[in-house]
């Protein structure tokens, strides 16, 4: 499975962005998909995950209530709607997929997209 992340950009604090993660295969609808991010000089961290059906979602405490993960399996695409962005959300955002349930460790994911940069100015 190949993943293509897009939608990053420069936004002011308080603004919104929507990231997309498009998969190359229809069978990707059977994968749990997650977003991770890595800020300069920091470790990669879990942001959100969604089950293959979309029925279950998981969020890091730092984004809960501001970010929403969703998926459209007909389009082989997972989205991350990011609202009320803060400068500390600045990072490269990666989508990842695995054939099992959700996990917060990046080591548990088998497939990764190339990353998309989100910059939030104060």
N, CA, C and O atoms as CSV, one atom per row, in Angstrom:
chain,resi,resn,atom,element,x,y,z
A,1,UNK,N,N,0.850,-1.189,0.000
A,1,UNK,CA,C,0.000,0.000,0.000
A,1,UNK,C,C,0.886,1.240,0.000
A,1,UNK,O,O,1.801,1.359,0.815
A,2,UNK,N,N,0.613,2.144,-0.903
A,2,UNK,CA,C,1.327,3.416,-0.920
A,2,UNK,C,C,0.388,4.505,-0.434
A,2,UNK,O,O,-0.786,4.548,-0.802
A,3,UNK,N,N,0.930,5.386,0.401
A,3,UNK,CA,C,0.140,6.464,0.983
A,3,UNK,C,C,0.678,7.800,0.514
A,3,UNK,O,O,1.890,8.010,0.457
A,4,UNK,N,N,-0.227,8.698,0.180
A,4,UNK,CA,C,0.151,10.034,-0.281
A,4,UNK,C,C,-0.527,11.067,0.612
A,4,UNK,O,O,-1.747,11.228,0.576
A,5,UNK,N,N,0.278,11.765,1.413
A,5,UNK,CA,C,-0.261,12.805,2.293
A,5,UNK,C,C,-0.196,14.163,1.590
A,5,UNK,O,O,0.748,14.455,0.856
A,6,UNK,N,N,-1.204,14.969,1.826
A,6,UNK,CA,C,-1.241,16.308,1.236
A,6,UNK,C,C,-2.079,17.229,2.104
A,6,UNK,O,O,-2.743,16.789,3.042
A,7,UNK,N,N,-2.038,18.514,1.778
A,7,UNK,CA,C,-2.884,19.479,2.463
A,7,UNK,C,C,-2.181,20.390,3.443
A,7,UNK,O,O,-2.800,21.292,4.008
A,8,UNK,N,N,-0.891,20.166,3.655
A,8,UNK,CA,C,-0.169,21.025,4.565
A,8,UNK,C,C,0.003,22.426,4.016
A,8,UNK,O,O,-0.275,22.688,2.846
A,9,UNK,N,N,0.462,23.320,4.871
A,9,UNK,CA,C,0.691,24.693,4.438
A,9,UNK,C,C,0.952,25.595,5.611
A,9,UNK,O,O,1.174,25.139,6.733
A,10,UNK,N,N,0.924,26.881,5.341
A,10,UNK,CA,C,1.148,27.906,6.351
A,10,UNK,C,C,-0.188,28.507,6.749
A,10,UNK,O,O,-0.979,28.910,5.896
A,11,UNK,N,N,-0.433,28.564,8.044
A,11,UNK,CA,C,-1.690,29.103,8.541
A,11,UNK,C,C,-1.418,29.878,9.822
A,11,UNK,O,O,-0.480,29.571,10.557
A,12,UNK,N,N,-2.236,30.872,10.080
A,12,UNK,CA,C,-2.092,31.625,11.326
A,12,UNK,C,C,-2.704,30.868,12.495
A,12,UNK,O,O,-3.596,30.038,12.316
A,13,UNK,N,N,-2.223,31.158,13.666
A,13,UNK,CA,C,-2.782,30.546,14.864
A,13,UNK,C,C,-4.287,30.815,14.920
A,13,UNK,O,O,-4.754,31.917,14.633
A,14,UNK,N,N,-5.026,29.776,15.297
A,14,UNK,CA,C,-6.475,29.876,15.318
A,14,UNK,C,C,-7.141,29.428,14.035
A,14,UNK,O,O,-8.358,29.248,13.986
A,15,UNK,N,N,-6.342,29.247,12.996
A,15,UNK,CA,C,-6.876,28.842,11.706
A,15,UNK,C,C,-7.082,27.341,11.596
A,15,UNK,O,O,-6.926,26.600,12.567
A,16,UNK,N,N,-7.438,26.905,10.382
A,16,UNK,CA,C,-7.751,25.509,10.124
A,16,UNK,C,C,-7.055,25.009,8.864
A,16,UNK,O,O,-6.757,25.774,7.947
A,17,UNK,N,N,-6.808,23.716,8.847
A,17,UNK,CA,C,-6.300,23.022,7.673
A,17,UNK,C,C,-6.914,21.631,7.645
A,17,UNK,O,O,-7.281,21.081,8.683
A,18,UNK,N,N,-7.021,21.068,6.449
A,18,UNK,CA,C,-7.451,19.686,6.334
A,18,UNK,C,C,-6.397,18.901,5.569
A,18,UNK,O,O,-6.084,19.212,4.420
A,19,UNK,N,N,-5.863,17.895,6.214
A,19,UNK,CA,C,-4.903,17.011,5.585
A,19,UNK,C,C,-5.627,15.811,4.980
A,19,UNK,O,O,-6.660,15.365,5.480
A,20,UNK,N,N,-5.056,15.308,3.897
A,20,UNK,CA,C,-5.603,14.119,3.245
A,20,UNK,C,C,-4.519,13.067,3.119
A,20,UNK,O,O,-3.345,13.385,2.931
A,21,UNK,N,N,-4.919,11.823,3.224
A,21,UNK,CA,C,-4.006,10.693,3.048
A,21,UNK,C,C,-4.703,9.731,2.090
A,21,UNK,O,O,-5.653,9.043,2.464
A,22,UNK,N,N,-4.221,9.695,0.862
A,22,UNK,CA,C,-4.833,8.846,-0.150
A,22,UNK,C,C,-4.007,7.586,-0.317
A,22,UNK,O,O,-2.783,7.642,-0.442
A,23,UNK,N,N,-4.684,6.452,-0.319
A,23,UNK,CA,C,-4.015,5.166,-0.469
A,23,UNK,C,C,-4.121,4.672,-1.903
A,23,UNK,O,O,-5.050,5.016,-2.635
A,24,UNK,N,N,-3.154,3.866,-2.280
A,24,UNK,CA,C,-3.079,3.408,-3.661
A,24,UNK,C,C,-3.977,2.230,-3.961
A,24,UNK,O,O,-4.216,1.909,-5.125
A,25,UNK,N,N,-4.477,1.584,-2.924
A,25,UNK,CA,C,-5.236,0.369,-3.151
A,25,UNK,C,C,-6.611,0.429,-2.497
A,25,UNK,O,O,-6.778,1.029,-1.435
A,26,UNK,N,N,-7.583,-0.192,-3.133
A,26,UNK,CA,C,-8.919,-0.238,-2.559
A,26,UNK,C,C,-8.912,-1.023,-1.254
A,26,UNK,O,O,-9.698,-0.728,-0.354
A,27,UNK,N,N,-8.045,-2.008,-1.140
A,27,UNK,CA,C,-7.994,-2.831,0.076
A,27,UNK,C,C,-7.521,-2.034,1.286
A,27,UNK,O,O,-7.587,-2.503,2.423
A,28,UNK,N,N,-7.038,-0.805,1.017
A,28,UNK,CA,C,-6.612,0.021,2.142
A,28,UNK,C,C,-7.758,0.337,3.076
A,28,UNK,O,O,-7.535,0.750,4.213
A,29,UNK,N,N,-8.996,0.147,2.606
A,29,UNK,CA,C,-10.139,0.390,3.475
A,29,UNK,C,C,-10.170,-0.594,4.629
A,29,UNK,O,O,-10.921,-0.398,5.585
A,30,UNK,N,N,-9.356,-1.665,4.558
A,30,UNK,CA,C,-9.303,-2.640,5.635
A,30,UNK,C,C,-8.193,-2.330,6.631
A,30,UNK,O,O,-7.941,-3.123,7.537
A,31,UNK,N,N,-7.537,-1.208,6.481
A,31,UNK,CA,C,-6.429,-0.852,7.340
A,31,UNK,C,C,-6.815,0.220,8.351
A,31,UNK,O,O,-7.555,1.153,8.037
A,32,UNK,N,N,-6.307,0.073,9.557
A,32,UNK,CA,C,-6.323,1.184,10.500
A,32,UNK,C,C,-5.343,2.232,9.991
A,32,UNK,O,O,-4.225,1.903,9.597
A,33,UNK,N,N,-5.759,3.478,10.001
A,33,UNK,CA,C,-4.915,4.557,9.512
A,33,UNK,C,C,-4.720,5.602,10.603
A,33,UNK,O,O,-5.650,5.928,11.340
A,34,UNK,N,N,-3.526,6.111,10.693
A,34,UNK,CA,C,-3.198,7.080,11.750
A,34,UNK,C,C,-2.424,8.257,11.172
A,34,UNK,O,O,-1.859,8.186,10.081
A,35,UNK,N,N,-2.420,9.328,11.932
A,35,UNK,CA,C,-1.573,10.481,11.663
A,35,UNK,C,C,-0.573,10.606,12.801
A,35,UNK,O,O,-0.915,10.477,13.976
A,36,UNK,N,N,0.650,10.858,12.424
A,36,UNK,CA,C,1.722,11.173,13.356
A,36,UNK,C,C,2.311,12.516,12.936
A,36,UNK,O,O,2.067,12.993,11.828
A,37,UNK,N,N,3.074,13.106,13.816
A,37,UNK,CA,C,3.758,14.350,13.454
A,37,UNK,C,C,5.119,14.385,14.121
A,37,UNK,O,O,5.360,13.762,15.155
A,38,UNK,N,N,5.988,15.135,13.489
A,38,UNK,CA,C,7.322,15.308,14.038
A,38,UNK,C,C,7.743,16.750,13.867
A,38,UNK,O,O,7.892,17.242,12.749
A,39,UNK,N,N,7.931,17.417,14.982
A,39,UNK,CA,C,8.392,18.805,14.979
A,39,UNK,C,C,9.924,18.821,14.961
A,39,UNK,O,O,10.557,17.844,15.359
A,40,UNK,N,N,10.513,19.911,14.506
A,40,UNK,CA,C,11.976,19.992,14.458
A,40,UNK,C,C,12.599,19.732,15.816
A,40,UNK,O,O,12.226,20.361,16.807
A,41,UNK,N,N,13.539,18.817,15.866
A,41,UNK,CA,C,14.247,18.523,17.097
A,41,UNK,C,C,13.468,17.697,18.103
A,41,UNK,O,O,13.916,17.507,19.234
A,42,UNK,N,N,12.303,17.205,17.698
A,42,UNK,CA,C,11.487,16.433,18.627
A,42,UNK,C,C,11.221,15.035,18.087
A,42,UNK,O,O,11.415,14.759,16.903
A,43,UNK,N,N,10.775,14.166,18.977
A,43,UNK,CA,C,10.424,12.811,18.588
A,43,UNK,C,C,9.094,12.819,17.822
A,43,UNK,O,O,8.258,13.706,17.994
A,44,UNK,N,N,8.934,11.821,16.990
A,44,UNK,CA,C,7.654,11.643,16.324
A,44,UNK,C,C,6.590,11.322,17.367
A,44,UNK,O,O,6.851,10.582,18.316
A,45,UNK,N,N,5.394,11.874,17.195
A,45,UNK,CA,C,4.340,11.615,18.156
A,45,UNK,C,C,3.023,11.279,17.458
A,45,UNK,O,O,2.732,11.748,16.358
A,46,UNK,N,N,2.264,10.472,18.127
A,46,UNK,CA,C,0.946,10.066,17.653
A,46,UNK,C,C,-0.008,11.256,17.731
A,46,UNK,O,O,0.018,12.035,18.684
A,47,UNK,N,N,-0.854,11.377,16.698
A,47,UNK,CA,C,-1.848,12.451,16.675
A,47,UNK,C,C,-3.260,11.872,16.755
A,47,UNK,O,O,-4.037,12.237,17.638
A,48,UNK,N,N,-3.590,10.969,15.827
A,48,UNK,CA,C,-4.944,10.423,15.780
A,48,UNK,C,C,-4.929,9.145,14.949
A,48,UNK,O,O,-4.038,8.930,14.128
A,49,UNK,N,N,-5.934,8.302,15.181
A,49,UNK,CA,C,-6.072,7.074,14.405
A,49,UNK,C,C,-7.550,6.789,14.197
A,49,UNK,O,O,-8.403,7.252,14.955
A,50,UNK,N,N,-7.838,6.013,13.148
A,50,UNK,CA,C,-9.213,5.658,12.839
A,50,UNK,C,C,-9.239,4.210,12.383
A,50,UNK,O,O,-8.376,3.777,11.619
A,51,UNK,N,N,-10.228,3.464,12.852
A,51,UNK,CA,C,-10.363,2.068,12.464
A,51,UNK,C,C,-10.754,1.964,10.991
A,51,UNK,O,O,-11.145,2.955,10.374
A,52,UNK,N,N,-10.647,0.768,10.438
A,52,UNK,CA,C,-10.902,0.606,9.015
A,52,UNK,C,C,-12.340,0.958,8.658
A,52,UNK,O,O,-12.612,1.420,7.549
A,53,UNK,N,N,-13.255,0.742,9.590
A,53,UNK,CA,C,-14.666,1.040,9.328
A,53,UNK,C,C,-14.996,2.503,9.585
A,53,UNK,O,O,-16.030,3.003,9.142
A,54,UNK,N,N,-14.112,3.184,10.301
A,54,UNK,CA,C,-14.400,4.552,10.705
A,54,UNK,C,C,-15.204,4.628,11.988
A,54,UNK,O,O,-15.522,5.717,12.465
A,55,UNK,N,N,-15.532,3.469,12.550
A,55,UNK,CA,C,-16.378,3.453,13.727
A,55,UNK,C,C,-15.679,3.824,15.019
A,55,UNK,O,O,-16.319,4.189,16.005
A,56,UNK,N,N,-14.355,3.727,15.005
A,56,UNK,CA,C,-13.590,4.062,16.210
A,56,UNK,C,C,-12.497,5.060,15.860
A,56,UNK,O,O,-11.802,4.924,14.853
A,57,UNK,N,N,-12.365,6.056,16.708
A,57,UNK,CA,C,-11.313,7.059,16.521
A,57,UNK,C,C,-10.571,7.261,17.837
A,57,UNK,O,O,-11.113,7.054,18.923
A,58,UNK,N,N,-9.327,7.669,17.703
A,58,UNK,CA,C,-8.448,7.841,18.854
A,58,UNK,C,C,-7.647,9.121,18.653
A,58,UNK,O,O,-7.251,9.448,17.535
A,59,UNK,N,N,-7.414,9.837,19.742
A,59,UNK,CA,C,-6.711,11.112,19.645
A,59,UNK,C,C,-5.694,11.264,20.755
A,59,UNK,O,O,-5.884,10.759,21.862
A,60,UNK,N,N,-4.630,11.953,20.455
A,60,UNK,CA,C,-3.711,12.386,21.496
A,60,UNK,C,C,-4.399,13.482,22.304
A,60,UNK,O,O,-5.211,14.241,21.774
A,61,UNK,N,N,-4.070,13.555,23.568
A,61,UNK,CA,C,-4.690,14.562,24.431
A,61,UNK,C,C,-4.446,15.976,23.916
A,61,UNK,O,O,-5.291,16.856,24.081
A,62,UNK,N,N,-3.311,16.190,23.304
A,62,UNK,CA,C,-2.936,17.528,22.863
A,62,UNK,C,C,-3.801,18.045,21.710
A,62,UNK,O,O,-3.828,19.249,21.454
A,63,UNK,N,N,-4.503,17.153,21.013
A,63,UNK,CA,C,-5.315,17.589,19.877
A,63,UNK,C,C,-6.801,17.300,20.071
A,63,UNK,O,O,-7.630,17.701,19.254
A,64,UNK,N,N,-7.126,16.615,21.138
A,64,UNK,CA,C,-8.516,16.236,21.370
A,64,UNK,C,C,-9.393,17.484,21.454
A,64,UNK,O,O,-9.071,18.439,22.160
A,65,UNK,N,N,-10.503,17.459,20.724
A,65,UNK,CA,C,-11.408,18.593,20.707
A,65,UNK,C,C,-11.090,19.619,19.631
A,65,UNK,O,O,-11.911,20.490,19.341
A,66,UNK,N,N,-9.898,19.523,19.032
A,66,UNK,CA,C,-9.507,20.450,17.962
A,66,UNK,C,C,-9.359,19.744,16.617
A,66,UNK,O,O,-9.666,20.322,15.575
A,67,UNK,N,N,-8.895,18.514,16.638
A,67,UNK,CA,C,-8.674,17.750,15.412
A,67,UNK,C,C,-9.736,16.660,15.291
A,67,UNK,O,O,-10.209,16.111,16.285
A,68,UNK,N,N,-10.097,16.361,14.032
A,68,UNK,CA,C,-11.046,15.286,13.753
A,68,UNK,C,C,-10.507,14.424,12.627
A,68,UNK,O,O,-10.177,14.925,11.552
A,69,UNK,N,N,-10.420,13.130,12.879
A,69,UNK,CA,C,-9.993,12.190,11.847
A,69,UNK,C,C,-11.230,11.510,11.275
A,69,UNK,O,O,-12.158,11.162,12.006
A,70,UNK,N,N,-11.230,11.329,9.968
A,70,UNK,CA,C,-12.359,10.670,9.311
A,70,UNK,C,C,-11.839,9.944,8.074
A,70,UNK,O,O,-10.684,10.115,7.684
A,71,UNK,N,N,-12.687,9.145,7.471
A,71,UNK,CA,C,-12.251,8.439,6.264
A,71,UNK,C,C,-13.410,8.267,5.304
A,71,UNK,O,O,-14.572,8.191,5.701
A,72,UNK,N,N,-13.059,8.209,4.032
A,72,UNK,CA,C,-14.000,7.927,2.960
A,72,UNK,C,C,-13.419,6.734,2.201
A,72,UNK,O,O,-12.551,6.897,1.344
A,73,UNK,N,N,-13.894,5.561,2.516
A,73,UNK,CA,C,-13.315,4.361,1.913
A,73,UNK,C,C,-13.598,4.261,0.415
A,73,UNK,O,O,-12.861,3.598,-0.315
A,74,UNK,N,N,-14.642,4.903,-0.034
A,74,UNK,CA,C,-14.926,4.909,-1.473
A,74,UNK,C,C,-13.834,5.657,-2.241
A,74,UNK,O,O,-13.601,5.401,-3.422
A,75,UNK,N,N,-13.177,6.579,-1.552
A,75,UNK,CA,C,-12.098,7.365,-2.160
A,75,UNK,C,C,-10.729,6.926,-1.670
A,75,UNK,O,O,-9.718,7.534,-2.023
A,76,UNK,N,N,-10.687,5.872,-0.856
A,76,UNK,CA,C,-9.413,5.389,-0.294
A,76,UNK,C,C,-8.655,6.515,0.415
A,76,UNK,O,O,-7.430,6.594,0.325
A,77,UNK,N,N,-9.369,7.365,1.105
A,77,UNK,CA,C,-8.762,8.558,1.681
A,77,UNK,C,C,-9.149,8.735,3.144
A,77,UNK,O,O,-10.301,8.542,3.534
A,78,UNK,N,N,-8.159,9.105,3.933
A,78,UNK,CA,C,-8.358,9.468,5.335
A,78,UNK,C,C,-8.037,10.953,5.478
A,78,UNK,O,O,-7.090,11.460,4.877
A,79,UNK,N,N,-8.830,11.627,6.272
A,79,UNK,CA,C,-8.674,13.070,6.454
A,79,UNK,C,C,-8.321,13.395,7.903
A,79,UNK,O,O,-8.655,12.654,8.827
A,80,UNK,N,N,-7.645,14.511,8.070
A,80,UNK,CA,C,-7.416,15.068,9.402
A,80,UNK,C,C,-7.802,16.540,9.342
A,80,UNK,O,O,-7.075,17.370,8.795
A,81,UNK,N,N,-8.955,16.842,9.914
A,81,UNK,CA,C,-9.407,18.233,9.996
A,81,UNK,C,C,-8.799,18.845,11.249
A,81,UNK,O,O,-9.015,18.355,12.358
A,82,UNK,N,N,-8.051,19.899,11.070
A,82,UNK,CA,C,-7.353,20.538,12.174
A,82,UNK,C,C,-7.895,21.940,12.356
A,82,UNK,O,O,-7.757,22.786,11.473
A,83,UNK,N,N,-8.507,22.186,13.494
A,83,UNK,CA,C,-9.074,23.491,13.811
A,83,UNK,C,C,-8.350,24.109,15.000
A,83,UNK,O,O,-7.651,23.422,15.745
A,84,UNK,N,N,-8.525,25.386,15.162
A,84,UNK,CA,C,-7.922,26.123,16.279
A,84,UNK,C,C,-6.435,25.774,16.403
A,84,UNK,O,O,-5.948,25.421,17.477
A,85,UNK,N,N,-5.752,25.880,15.306
A,85,UNK,CA,C,-4.339,25.502,15.273
A,85,UNK,C,C,-3.496,26.413,16.143
A,85,UNK,O,O,-3.770,27.604,16.283
A,86,UNK,N,N,-2.467,25.824,16.721
A,86,UNK,CA,C,-1.552,26.536,17.605
A,86,UNK,C,C,-0.138,26.442,17.033
A,86,UNK,O,O,0.156,25.518,16.274
A,87,UNK,N,N,0.729,27.368,17.380
A,87,UNK,CA,C,2.111,27.285,16.896
A,87,UNK,C,C,2.766,25.945,17.241
A,87,UNK,O,O,3.595,25.453,16.475
A,88,UNK,N,N,2.412,25.359,18.363
A,88,UNK,CA,C,3.001,24.078,18.757
A,88,UNK,C,C,2.506,22.903,17.911
A,88,UNK,O,O,2.995,21.783,18.066
A,89,UNK,N,N,1.546,23.145,17.023
A,89,UNK,CA,C,1.112,22.113,16.072
A,89,UNK,C,C,2.025,22.068,14.847
A,89,UNK,O,O,1.889,21.183,14.002
A,90,UNK,N,N,2.936,23.003,14.753
A,90,UNK,CA,C,3.871,23.032,13.623
A,90,UNK,C,C,4.714,21.764,13.599
A,90,UNK,O,O,5.376,21.426,14.580
A,91,UNK,N,N,4.681,21.073,12.471
A,91,UNK,CA,C,5.389,19.800,12.343
A,91,UNK,C,C,5.192,19.259,10.932
A,91,UNK,O,O,4.367,19.756,10.165
A,92,UNK,N,N,5.955,18.248,10.616
A,92,UNK,CA,C,5.670,17.445,9.427
A,92,UNK,C,C,4.688,16.357,9.863
A,92,UNK,O,O,4.929,15.634,10.829
A,93,UNK,N,N,3.595,16.258,9.144
A,93,UNK,CA,C,2.547,15.291,9.481
A,93,UNK,C,C,2.636,14.109,8.515
A,93,UNK,O,O,2.720,14.279,7.299
A,94,UNK,N,N,2.616,12.926,9.087
A,94,UNK,CA,C,2.703,11.691,8.313
A,94,UNK,C,C,1.453,10.849,8.539
A,94,UNK,O,O,0.930,10.787,9.652
A,95,UNK,N,N,0.980,10.204,7.483
A,95,UNK,CA,C,-0.052,9.210,7.676
A,95,UNK,C,C,0.590,7.829,7.586
A,95,UNK,O,O,1.600,7.627,6.912
A,96,UNK,N,N,-0.029,6.896,8.285
A,96,UNK,CA,C,0.501,5.547,8.367
A,96,UNK,C,C,-0.660,4.560,8.443
A,96,UNK,O,O,-1.758,4.921,8.865
A,97,UNK,N,N,-0.421,3.330,8.039
A,97,UNK,CA,C,-1.487,2.328,8.032
A,97,UNK,C,C,-0.954,0.985,8.523
A,97,UNK,O,O,0.224,0.660,8.380
A,98,UNK,N,N,-1.871,0.225,9.104
A,98,UNK,CA,C,-1.530,-1.118,9.542
A,98,UNK,C,C,-2.768,-1.992,9.414
A,98,UNK,O,O,-3.899,-1.506,9.407
A,99,UNK,N,N,-2.526,-3.287,9.312
A,99,UNK,CA,C,-3.641,-4.211,9.084
A,99,UNK,C,C,-4.314,-4.696,10.341
A,99,UNK,O,O,-5.131,-5.616,10.284
A,100,UNK,N,N,-3.997,-4.107,11.474
A,100,UNK,CA,C,-4.589,-4.507,12.748
A,100,UNK,C,C,-5.247,-3.299,13.379
A,100,UNK,O,O,-5.459,-2.278,12.725
A,101,UNK,N,N,-5.571,-3.424,14.660
A,101,UNK,CA,C,-6.240,-2.341,15.356
A,101,UNK,C,C,-5.333,-1.149,15.582
A,101,UNK,O,O,-4.140,-1.187,15.277
A,102,UNK,N,N,-5.913,-0.100,16.116
A,102,UNK,CA,C,-5.181,1.144,16.307
A,102,UNK,C,C,-4.052,0.979,17.315
A,102,UNK,O,O,-4.164,0.220,18.278
A,103,UNK,N,N,-2.984,1.690,17.081
A,103,UNK,CA,C,-1.844,1.710,17.995
A,103,UNK,C,C,-1.262,3.110,17.989
A,103,UNK,O,O,-1.344,3.821,16.987
A,104,UNK,N,N,-0.678,3.501,19.100
A,104,UNK,CA,C,-0.118,4.848,19.196
A,104,UNK,C,C,1.379,4.884,18.941
A,104,UNK,O,O,1.976,5.960,18.904
A,105,UNK,N,N,1.983,3.732,18.768
A,105,UNK,CA,C,3.408,3.687,18.472
A,105,UNK,C,C,3.627,3.572,16.972
A,105,UNK,O,O,3.047,2.708,16.314
A,106,UNK,N,N,4.448,4.428,16.448
A,106,UNK,CA,C,4.734,4.380,15.031
A,106,UNK,C,C,5.364,3.074,14.598
A,106,UNK,O,O,5.243,2.681,13.437
A,107,UNK,N,N,6.034,2.397,15.513
A,107,UNK,CA,C,6.675,1.122,15.180
A,107,UNK,C,C,5.667,0.040,14.819
A,107,UNK,O,O,6.026,-0.978,14.227
A,108,UNK,N,N,4.415,0.261,15.174
A,108,UNK,CA,C,3.373,-0.730,14.905
A,108,UNK,C,C,2.781,-0.595,13.502
A,108,UNK,O,O,1.971,-1.426,13.091
A,109,UNK,N,N,3.175,0.433,12.772
A,109,UNK,CA,C,2.589,0.682,11.458
A,109,UNK,C,C,3.527,0.226,10.352
A,109,UNK,O,O,4.744,0.400,10.418
A,110,UNK,N,N,2.910,-0.369,9.324
A,110,UNK,CA,C,3.688,-0.985,8.258
A,110,UNK,C,C,3.899,-0.076,7.049
A,110,UNK,O,O,4.888,-0.214,6.329
A,111,UNK,N,N,2.980,0.842,6.833
A,111,UNK,CA,C,3.017,1.677,5.634
A,111,UNK,C,C,2.983,3.150,6.031
A,111,UNK,O,O,2.246,3.558,6.928
A,112,UNK,N,N,3.804,3.934,5.335
A,112,UNK,CA,C,3.937,5.357,5.664
A,112,UNK,C,C,3.881,6.214,4.419
A,112,UNK,O,O,4.390,5.839,3.362
A,113,UNK,N,N,3.249,7.380,4.560
A,113,UNK,CA,C,3.284,8.384,3.522
A,113,UNK,C,C,4.524,9.235,3.656
A,113,UNK,O,O,5.314,9.043,4.580
A,114,UNK,N,N,4.704,10.171,2.747
A,114,UNK,CA,C,5.939,10.945,2.690
A,114,UNK,C,C,5.946,12.158,3.608
A,114,UNK,O,O,7.002,12.761,3.798
A,115,UNK,N,N,4.830,12.535,4.175
A,115,UNK,CA,C,4.782,13.674,5.071
A,115,UNK,C,C,4.366,14.955,4.380
A,115,UNK,O,O,4.663,15.167,3.204
A,116,UNK,N,N,3.680,15.803,5.117
A,116,UNK,CA,C,3.280,17.113,4.618
A,116,UNK,C,C,3.504,18.124,5.747
A,116,UNK,O,O,3.144,17.868,6.896
A,117,UNK,N,N,4.094,19.260,5.415
A,117,UNK,CA,C,4.503,20.230,6.413
A,117,UNK,C,C,3.359,21.170,6.769
A,117,UNK,O,O,2.720,21.761,5.898
A,118,UNK,N,N,3.120,21.290,8.052
A,118,UNK,CA,C,2.151,22.249,8.582
A,118,UNK,C,C,2.907,23.267,9.421
A,118,UNK,O,O,3.620,22.904,10.357
A,119,UNK,N,N,2.751,24.527,9.087
A,119,UNK,CA,C,3.399,25.602,9.830
A,119,UNK,C,C,2.327,26.550,10.337
A,119,UNK,O,O,1.535,27.090,9.565
A,120,UNK,N,N,2.316,26.743,11.645
A,120,UNK,CA,C,1.335,27.628,12.272
A,120,UNK,C,C,2.077,28.829,12.835
A,120,UNK,O,O,2.921,28.693,13.721
A,121,UNK,N,N,1.758,29.995,12.315
A,121,UNK,CA,C,2.434,31.220,12.762
A,121,UNK,C,C,1.643,31.866,13.898
A,121,UNK,O,O,0.416,31.789,13.958
A,122,UNK,N,N,2.386,32.499,14.786
A,122,UNK,CA,C,1.734,33.141,15.949
A,122,UNK,C,C,1.333,34.565,15.641
A,122,UNK,O,O,0.775,35.248,16.500
